């Protein structure tokens, strides 16, 4: 199970599809094998960029089953849903299969601090005390702003919440404020893994993050950054991060990021197709050329990008 001391790189897995839109389980297994061989600390499935809202309940459970059958790594499952009934049903099934925790994003209609805290209190009660919860803090997508005092309240009042997936932007000061509150005893220890495609991971680690929970198409880079940060090798960290930054930036574009990610993973031999389930889009010919140019330039500084 994940807990408040969890750390490292938890890769967000895309959901592979055949060109006709059916789930591609063979590519899914290749992805699991690749991430495990790369050395990641855990996996996250059925997230936003896992196209979870486009999956049926049966498909969601089957994807989790295949992943858990393939690895002994801890697996976090996205279970966000409009109501607690559907959330509880999916949670019960994936936890019974061996999942290590679930991730819950806030519904967009939450506006006040009390509403946000109340939502996670009710979610934890619906799922039961034995289910570790990751709070996804991504206001740019969900339009819900979680302040530091709100996150402190959630961490204190909802023991099931053990991890924050930090995706606020700008959010570096927020990480620092959370760690300062922890030092003052204003909240219990909370694991903080960062998303946003790794766009700010170099400085997020400096501010006190425990690692990354994101799906950048080169997880090896995320592992490098987390390791070098722990070893205080700042110059090396920034050198390798800066080499990847143009591709990270391009992949992080809203609306096109998943298409970029799937294109690169297909070029890496991991996905048979870069298809997204509809509604979705593919890269234009010009966009593919852009990404391939970035890969070629990256390969001059990081041989792992020689595809």
N, C-alpha and C positions, 0 to 999 in steps of 0.2 A: 504494500500500500504506500502511496505517497504520504508525506507528512510535512510538518513545518521545517524540517531540515533538508528536504529534497533539493537537489542542485544539479547543475550540469546542462546538457543539451537534450531537450525533448523535441524531437523533430515532428512538425505538423505534416502529416502525410496527405498528399492529394489522393483523390479517388480516381483510379484509372478506368476509362471506358473504352470499349471497342468503337469503331467508327460509326456504328449504328446506334450507339448510346447505351448498350448493355454493359454492366459492370465487368471489368476485365480482371478476373481473379489471378490469372497467371502473372500479369504485370504487378498486381498487388503483392504477390509473394516475392517477386524479384526486388521490389522496393524494400520490403521488410529485411531480406537478406543483405541488401546493400547498406541500409542504415545500420544494421547490427555490425556488419564488418567494418564500417567506418568508425565505430566506437561510441555511438550516441548512448546517452544514459537512459533514454525512454522514448516512447512514441506517443503521439496524440492523433487520434482519428476522429472523423466526423466533425471537424471544425468548419468554420466559414469557407475556407479555401479547400476543404474536402467536399464541398458541394452538398453538405448534409441536407439542406432543405429540399433538394431535388431527389432524394432517395426515399423509397418506401420503408416502412418499419422493418419488413422482412429483409430487405437489402442491407439496411443498417446493421442488423444483428448478424447477418452472414459475413459482412466485412469484418466486424469485430471478432467473430469466431475464427475466420481465416488468419487474421493477424495474431491472435493469441495462440493459435495452434502452431504458428511458425516461429515464435520467439518467447524467451523467458524475460525479456525486458519489461519493465513496468509500462502499462498502456493506460493512458487517460482518454476518456471517451466524451466527446461533446454531446450533451443531452438537452440542449436548450429547446424549449417547446412553448407554444402559446399557453398551455395549461399544465398544471402539476400532474394530472392523470397520465397523459402521454409521457411526460418526463419520468414519472415514477415507474411506468411499465418498462421503458427502455433501460432505465437504470438497473432495475431488478434483473433484467435479462443479461446485461453485459457484466454486472458484478458477479452473477452466478457463473459466468464463463471464465472469470478470473481477472477482470479489469482492476486497475489499481486506484481508480478514482474517476470523477466526472467533472466536466467543465460546464459552467452555466453562465451564459451572457444575460445581461439585464434586458427586459422588454423596453421598447422605446418610449412607452407612455409613463415611465417613472420620472418624476420631476423633483420631489422634495427629498431631503435627507432621510426623513422618517419612512417614506415610501421605499427607498432603496434598501435600507436596513430591514424593513418589514418583509420585503420580497425575499431576501436571502434567508431570513429567519423562517419564513413559511416553506421555502424550498427545502431547507435542511430538515424541517419537521416532516415534510412529505416523503423525503427519501429515507429517513431514518438515521440514527446516530452513527451507524457503522460505515457510512459512505463519505470518504474524503471529497471535498469540493474545491475546485479551482474557480475563483471569481475572474471573469474576463472583463477587464477595464479598457474599453476601446471606444471612447466617446466619438471619434471621427466616423465610426460606422453605426453605433447604436444610439447616438445622440443622448446618452445618459452620462452626466458628469459626476464622478465619484471623487469627492474631496478627500484629503488626508484624514480629517476628523471622521468622515463616514467610514472609510476603510478601517480606521482604528476601532470604531464601534462594531463593525461586522466581525473583525478578528476577535474582539473581546466577548461579544454576545452570541456568536455562532461558532461553537467549538469545532464543528465539522469543516469549516472553511480553513484550509491549511496552506493554500497557495494563492498568490495573485499573479495572473497573467497580465503583465503591465504593458499596455499599448497606448497610453496617453501620449499626446504629442503637441507641444513640448512637454516632456515628463521627467527630465533629469532631476530637477529640483524636488519633484514629488518623491522619487526614490530616496533622495537624501533626507527629506522630511520624515518619511516612514521609518527609516533607520534611526533617526534622531529620537523619534517618539518611542521606538523600541528601547533605546538606551535609557530613556527616562522612565520606563515602566508603564507607558501609556497604552501599549498594546503588546500582546504576546508575540513571540517570534513568528514571522510569517515568511514562507519561502516566496521569493520574487523571481519569476522567469519572464523574460522580455520577448515581445513579438515585433511587429512592424517590419517583418522581413529581415531583421538584424540591422536595420538602417542606422541605429544609434548604439549598437551593442558595445562598441569600443569604449564609449563614455559611460554607458549604463553599468558596466562592470566596475568602473572606477567609483561610481556612486553607491555601490553596495548590492547590486543585483547578484543573484545566485546562479545565473545562467540564462539560457535562451529557450523559448518555446515558440519556434517559428519554422517556416518551411523553405528558407532560401535554397536554391537549387544546388548549392555546394555546401552541404552540412559540414564538410571538412573544415571550412573556414570558420564556422561557428565554434567548432571544437577547438580550433587553434586559438581563437580569441579568448575563450573561457580559460583554457590552459595557461596561456601566456599571461593573462591577468592574474591568475593565482600565483604564478611564479614571479610577478612584478617585473616582467620583461617588456616594459612599456614601448620602447622604440620598435622592437620586433613586432609587437602586437599591431601598432599603427601602420607599419610598413606593409604587412600582409593584408590588413583590413583595407587600407587605401587602394591596394591593387584591385580588390574586388568591388570597391564602392561604386564605380560606374554601372556595373551589372546589377548590383543591389538596388541602386536608384531606379534603373529602368524597370526592374521586376516589381518595384513597389508602386508603380502607377495604378491608381484606382481604375478598375474596369478592365485593365489589360494584364495585370500582374500574374494571374493564374495562367493565362495563355502563354506568357513568357516562361513561367516555371515549367509548364508541361512541355513546351518546345525543347527546353534545355534537357529535361529529364529523358525525353525521347531521344535526343541526340546522344545522351550518355548511355543509351541502350537499355534503359530501365522501363520505359513505357513503349508499348507497341504502337500507340496512337496518342496524339496530343488532344484528342477530342474532349470537349466539355459537354455535359448533358445540357440540352436546351431548357431554358434560355441561356445561351452562352455564346462565346465568339472565339474565332481563331485569329491568329496573327495574319496580317496582310503580307504580301510578298516583300514590301519595303520594310515592315517591322521585323520580319524574319532576317532580312539582310542586316538590319541594325544590330540585332542580338548576336548574329554570327560574327559581326565585326567586333563587338565587345568581347566575345569569347576568344577570338584570335588575338586581340590585344592583351587580354588577361593571360593567355597561355605563354606570353613572353616572360611573365613574372611568376607564374604558378603553373607548373607542368601538368597539374591535375586538370587543367582546362583544355588540354590538347585532345580534342575530340575527333 
